[in-house]
Amino acid sequence: MTAVVLTAMVNGRPVSCSIPPNLLLVDFLRDELGLLGTKQSCEVQVCGACTVLVDDRPVSSCCFLAADIDGRRVQTIEGLVDTPFYERVAQAFVRHAAVQCGFCTPGMLLTAKVLDERGTPMTAQQLRADLAGNLCRCTGYQSILDALEDALGEGPQS
Amino acid sequence: MATVITNLPSSKAGSVGHEVPRSDARVKLSGKAQFTGDIRVPGMLYGAVLRSPLARARIRSVDLRAALALDGVVAILTGADLMDMDPYYGHALKDRPIVAIDEVRFVGEPVAVVAASSLSVAENAVNLIDVVYASESPVTSLQAALLPDSPLVHTKRARPGFAHGLGQLPDPEGNVCYRYGFSKGDVSNDFVQAAVVVEGEYRFPAVYQYALETHSVVADHRGDEVTIWASCQHPFLVRQEIADLFDLDLDRVRLIVPFLGGGFGSKSYTKMEPIAVAISRKAGRPVRVVNRVDESMVTTRRHNMVCRMRTAASATGELIAREADFWLDTGAYADNGPRVTATAGDAAPGPYRWRSVRVDGRCVYTNTAPAGSYRAFGAIHLQWIGELQVDEIARRLQVDPLEFRCRNVLPVGGEVRAGAKPLDADLVGDLRKVAAAIDWGQPRTEGRGVGLSVGLLAAGAHPVSMATVRLGADAGATVLVGTTEMGQGARTAMAQIAAEVLALPSEQVVVRGTDTQYTPYDRSTGASRSTTVAGKAVELAARDVLAALEETAAAKFEVPLDRLSARAGGVTDGERWISHQDLIRARFGFAGGELVGHGMVQPSRGSGSFAEGPVFWEVCLAAAEVAVDPVTGVVRVIRTASIADVGRAINPQLIRRQDEGATLQAIGNALFEEMRYDPEGMLLNDTLLDYRVPSALDVPERMTCVIVENGDGPGPFGAKGCGEGAFAGVTAAIATAVAAAGVPMQELPMTPERVWRRIQTLGHPDREGEAS
């Protein structure tokens, strides 16, 4: 296979390298860049554990070619932690004990970031629908929904 | 929502009983928490597993030439590499080879393992291995396995494993590898005398635990030592099994357990560790083996089951007799099937005052993926059936189901089973509380049903746990305890327990993951035992440290020991106070040293209640309100209430998370989760696209967890475990609620199709047979 040359911004830093064209984004992030906060579980775009943002849109990095981030911006949990939004949402997750095993948590936070940027008020049912692409087997979701209601409803938009 | 009911004084130190934030929340939120799949060991190779495409076949030949020729392939393991050892393992029955030897017994059984420089090379090599099979007719259902002329899944009798804990194992009969039963009284006579008898045949599905993190192992076998990083719940039992298998000294096998991305029983006992160690041994390098989801689905699952049960009552509303025969499908290897069978047997009668009972459970081999532990096993299998029958009797006798249960449940101290610990919980009190939480007795909308359920789960497993507490010169404490943090919050609870004894803020107590080289022995993380058993060991270890502090303080204050107690990071005699830090300095004469305390729980010592089995009876008690759509058959769970009868709540918030998580898993198990096999033994829904688990859209409008604290547990501060009871309780409550809405179901999951078909037969007694 012919290698693909890739130039992208990952967590605000320029990345330029040569990769196999069939390399998945999740493997690129974890194995090439050492960004291990992005988790892999279902591999079929159902569980959301591998959610990252590409040009501010959430994607399942298990079903997204690394080559397709060429010329685009990627944000992973490692890039989210230094933002004011992260601190707000993290405090809410701690307050509601909305973290258990933690495997789904980074993906949840990236989805939350998108919901926060959307900025429109949402009903409880909408929030559930928006979160349906991020599975959690530990919490029963209620604490996560509560934490998001808190975090998305307070403070300035980051 | 939570209701905390306590008659106990709040703790002096202010740690136990408080909603202390999880100690691991921040590291997990930031993505920095390390899981096994994140570990990179120098020189590490990537493993990939070739799995059988057939459910039952002889292996004629294995040709590795093309795979070995691939650039980057370092080693390939097959059954032929296991001839220098006894390659069979299994903690209950030693029936399973590390990889298939001469024959395969289920679709997905490991046949070969490749170690290569990258995962993609390893996966490509797997595809180049040429195996010739001679297919034989598989036994893929309980019905087929129990026929008198059924082929045998295992032709040789397996030796007992090292940790079955079931006493004398009975002789196998056909494909039945284990049988558990008991009886009391004259069942036949009581059924003849009964005024009301309800009976039926019921089916329970195979389901998948789905921990988001799949089974993951890194193994490094060098010389006569092996180091293993594994997503395992039972590191000390795995250590023992690996030592046995590879003929290594116990202390040369080192298990290191990072955070687990969920367990729920799927990572109990030994899973992928032998394969990883064997390929590392062959390759001479560390090898990482991480399952895909479809591989974890065939690594372990919940037992599907068929059960015939009947229940008898008198005309005056007393439950008098019950019989239960059930058959659990344990797949091709026993795994924890025998224990699941025994626990199911113990749950079969339900917590009632029977005159007579007969229980007979069988654990059956089939050519499907092995079944083992999953949260609330045994209880979840039987409780919904027994409770449906209790409700049907109450309906026929025109008695309120709540009052009927309150009249018939065992009292505190009642005999659950001959020879077992008497009942250690107030079930009538619990029933009243859960009924209040669901507004029992209030009028309901048409198409809605409200159901209750009560059951017991033999919990605690074998009560052997040790812990060490180290108090350093800066008065920070470290707890060494072998409990695995798999999301339940064990590290936070253990920190709170030690903090309570030493009167420290809990954030000043550090609890790390298990490293068997340093962490003292703990039997396992499961059976709701950690807080109760390992937590007791932590309490005792902390008290050991406190005793040393008080010894120094007694000398310093010149007062007797009984005048001293821990307070606010120090020791006081009521008038004077000295910090732990100063006591350590006083003891050692300089700014160093540490106090080390040990705690131990074993069956014959400590609190007498650890001498009887089970460690405690976990209460499985819940209520649910459902809406059944008669046109589509769709069941929606409107609200639930569960009881966490925990003796003493170490951390109420973590308890609520346990019950809420169990509630969502119960909704999946009751309404839609089911592993479906084709007649050839192929799993049809082996991805999350086809095997649906609950999402945020499945959350009920309201989940209430009622925490009950009666101080009646054998654990620290009167605590006992939780986290499984709600799973069995809510599953059964959903079933009784659907029945209360007019649709008694005899098969789980209650899919729209099954419910709709059942509705069509209602009122047509001649078509009842079509029900399930």
Interface residues (C-beta under 8 A of the other chain):
Chain A: L36 G37 T38 K39 Q40 S41 C42 E43 V44 V46 C47 A49 T76 I77 E78 V81 Y86 A90 F93 V94 R95 A97 V99 Q100 C101 G102 F103 C104 T105 P106 L109 L127 R128 A129 L131 A132 G133 N134 L135 C136 R137 C138 T139 G140 Y141 Q142 S143 I144 L145
Chain B: E19 P21 R22 D24 A25 R26 V27 K28 L29 S30 G31 K32 A33 Q34 F35 G37 D38 Y210 A211 L212 E213 T214 F259 L260 G261 G262 G263 F264 R292 V293 M486 G487 Q488 G489 Q653 L654 R656 R657 D659 E660 G661 A662 T663 L664 Q665 T687 L688 L689 V693 P694 S695 A696 L697 V699 M703
